[in-house]
Amino acid sequence: MIAEAIDTALTLAIALAGWVIFFATVAAILALAAIATGTWGVRALWQRAAGPSWKRGRIRARIYTARRRRRSRGRTRPLWSHTQPLDYEEAA
């Protein structure tokens, strides 16, 4: 009777230890995956956001410059369309 109780207690302890090891392994894998994903995301944002456009690569710099020029064209007048004030008088 006592032997059966000890045997049952040992069986339950081994099963509990197995489950603890299993869940610890799963938690470690999930933690490492979260760290790797976070590192990848931060690195991607850092490389995209930091630095001048020429540092991003030639093609990206050209695309970036073209977009910036297109945006600024709509807001300002071209240099050749400069007009003189109406009260302008020539000096000679």
Secondary structure, 3 states (H helix, E strand, C coil): CHHHHHHHHHHHHHHHHHHHHHHHHHHHHHHHHHHHHHHHHHHHHHHHHCCCHHHHCHHHHHHHHHHHHHHHHCCCCCHHHCCCCCCCCCCC
